[in-house]
Structures are given as C-alpha cells and as structure tokens.
Amino acid sequence: MTFIYVTHDQEEALSMSDEVAILRDGALVQSGAPSELYDQPRTRFVADFLGKSNFLDGVVEGSHPQGFAYRCGPHRFVQAALAGAPRAGQPIVLSLRPEKIVLTADETAGAVNSVAAEVVSWNYLGADVHVLVAATGVKQLAVTRPTWRLDVPLSPGKRLWLSWDADAATVVAED
C-alpha cells in the first residue's frame, strides 16, 4: 500500500520509509532511499537535517590514487573518488558523520585521514559515548563511538587522534 506520511521525526522517517523526500520552504531538496539520503546527502541542509554531521570546509589540492586530496587549515585529507571530482583550488564542504570517526590514543599507522585533537566534553549514553573534540584548522568535531569500542580514557584536554576512511565523508553543496 502506498501512502504519504509527514513527520519531522528523522528516525521515524528513516525506519518506516522505502523512500524519503526532504522538503525545505515548500521545495523538494532531495529524495531517495533512507540509506541514500543519510549516507550521501547532496546538500549541507540534508546532512544536518537527517542526523548529526560534522562539516569540513576545505580547498581541493588535486588528485590522489584514492580520489582527491583536500586541505583544511594545516591538514591534508583524502576523499574517495566521485563522479565529476572537483578541480584543484576549488573550495569544498564535506559532511562527516560522527559515527564514522575513530578515536585512538596514538596516531593510527596507515590511516589515510588522521588528525590530533583534544577532548572538549563528552556524554555517556549507555550504548554510545558522544565526544566533542577540537582540532586545529578543523574546528570542533562530534564523535560517536559505541561504549564497548572506546579504548581511550576521556578527560577535558585529553589529547587523542581522530581517523576516518577516504569514503567516510561526502561532498555536499552549500545551501
């Protein structure tokens, strides 16, 4: 049976739907399968509307064997190849979901994207821990880790390392 269900509850929309349409100011912004909208939002609005997201503002440096390299402040990161990859010098915004970031006490050898950060605050939520960290040139980032996978003791100012895969982030358009 086909029906239209209107809700502002994102979890409800994602769990009940075969297809979700995101409207903004009466206009369709993006539609698709729930996993497509969550994992590959096209705009900053959709990424922020469906769950939590970190936004990395950078500048494309050029191609890389895994896709392309971009710079956020003093840090160089790699993004997986996309159709129509951006050109060198182009400003870029990437959406990086908090659960796709790994926290470690030491720098992870071989990590394609890695940056040192300091703990600002954290919330223990039973199954998960939400951690807010600060990294120079990247602003503050939210990180969500399953409690049982958190191997780093948390305290304000604690230095740790963040890492993520080249395909963890998604390029999004500004609204």
C-alpha positions in Angstrom: 0.0 0.0 0.0 1.3 3.4 -0.9 0.8 6.3 1.4 2.4 9.7 2.3 3.4 10.2 5.9 4.6 13.6 7.0 6.9 13.8 10.0 9.7 15.9 11.5 11.0 12.8 13.4 14.0 11.7 11.4 14.4 8.3 13.0 10.7 7.6 12.3 11.0 8.7 8.7 14.1 6.6 8.1 12.7 3.4 9.8 9.2 3.5 8.2 10.0 4.5 4.7 11.1 3.0 1.4 11.6 6.5 0.0 12.0 9.8 1.9 11.5 13.3 0.4 13.1 16.2 2.1 11.3 19.5 1.7 12.6 23.0 2.5 10.4 26.1 2.2 8.0 24.1 0.1 10.5 22.9 -2.4 11.9 19.3 -2.8 15.6 19.3 -1.8 16.4 15.6 -2.2 14.5 12.3 -2.3 15.6 8.7 -2.2 16.0 5.6 -0.1 16.6 6.4 3.6 20.2 5.0 3.4 21.0 7.1 0.3 19.8 10.3 2.0 21.7 9.6 5.2 24.9 8.3 3.6 25.0 10.5 0.5 23.3 13.8 1.3 23.7 16.3 -1.6 23.4 19.4 0.5 24.5 20.7 3.9 20.9 21.1 4.8 20.0 17.4 4.2 23.2 16.2 6.0 22.3 18.4 9.0 18.6 17.6 8.9 19.0 13.8 8.9 21.0 13.1 12.0 24.2 14.8 13.2 27.0 15.8 10.9 30.4 17.4 11.0 31.2 19.8 8.2 34.8 20.1 6.9 35.5 23.3 4.9 38.5 22.8 2.7 40.2 23.5 -0.6 40.9 20.8 -3.1 44.6 20.2 -3.7 44.4 17.7 -6.6 44.1 14.1 -7.5 45.1 11.2 -5.3 45.2 7.5 -6.0 42.1 7.0 -3.8 40.2 10.1 -5.2 41.4 13.6 -4.4 43.3 15.4 -1.7 41.9 18.5 0.1 43.3 20.8 2.8 41.5 22.0 5.9 43.8 24.5 7.6 47.2 22.8 8.0 45.8 19.3 7.5 45.7 17.3 4.3 43.0 14.7 3.9 41.9 12.3 1.2 38.4 11.8 -0.2 37.3 8.8 -2.2 36.8 9.3 -6.0 33.5 10.7 -7.1 32.0 11.3 -10.4 32.9 14.8 -11.5 35.6 15.2 -8.9 36.3 18.9 -8.0 39.3 20.7 -9.5 42.4 21.9 -7.7 41.9 25.2 -5.8 38.1 24.8 -5.6 36.5 25.3 -2.1 34.7 22.2 -0.9 32.4 21.2 2.0 32.3 17.6 3.2 29.8 16.0 5.6 31.4 13.6 8.0 29.1 11.6 10.3 30.2 11.4 14.0 29.9 7.5 14.0 32.4 7.3 11.1 35.3 8.8 13.1 37.6 6.5 15.1 39.2 7.7 18.4 42.6 6.3 19.4 45.3 7.2 22.0 48.0 7.2 19.3 48.2 8.0 15.7 46.9 5.1 13.6 49.6 3.8 11.3 48.5 3.8 7.7 45.3 5.9 8.3 44.5 7.9 5.2 42.9 10.7 7.2 44.3 11.4 10.7 44.4 14.5 12.9 45.4 15.1 16.6 42.6 16.6 18.7 41.7 17.4 22.3 38.6 16.4 24.2 36.3 19.3 24.9 33.4 17.4 26.5 31.6 14.1 26.4 28.3 12.5 27.2 28.0 8.9 28.3 24.7 7.5 26.9 24.9 3.8 27.8 25.4 2.1 24.5 27.2 5.1 23.0 29.5 7.9 24.0 29.3 11.3 22.3 32.6 13.2 22.4 33.2 16.8 21.3 36.8 17.3 20.3 38.8 20.3 19.0 41.4 20.0 16.2 43.4 22.9 14.9 42.2 24.0 11.5 39.2 21.7 11.5 37.0 23.3 14.2 35.2 21.2 16.8 34.0 17.8 15.7 31.4 15.5 17.2 32.4 11.8 17.5 30.0 9.0 18.4 31.5 5.7 19.5 29.9 2.5 20.9 30.9 2.5 24.6 32.4 -1.0 24.3 34.7 0.3 21.4 36.0 3.3 23.3 39.6 2.4 24.2 40.6 5.9 25.2 40.0 7.3 28.7 38.2 10.7 28.4 39.0 13.8 30.3 38.9 17.5 29.4 42.0 18.5 27.4 43.0 14.8 26.8 45.0 14.6 23.6 43.9 11.8 21.2 43.8 11.0 17.5 40.9 11.0 15.1 40.9 9.0 11.9 38.4 8.1 9.1 38.4 6.3 5.8 38.6 8.1 2.5 35.0 7.1 1.7 33.6 8.1 5.2 32.8 11.7 4.2 30.5 13.0 1.4 30.9 16.2 -0.6 27.9 18.5 -0.1 26.7 21.7 -1.7 26.2 24.8 0.4 22.6 25.8 0.7 
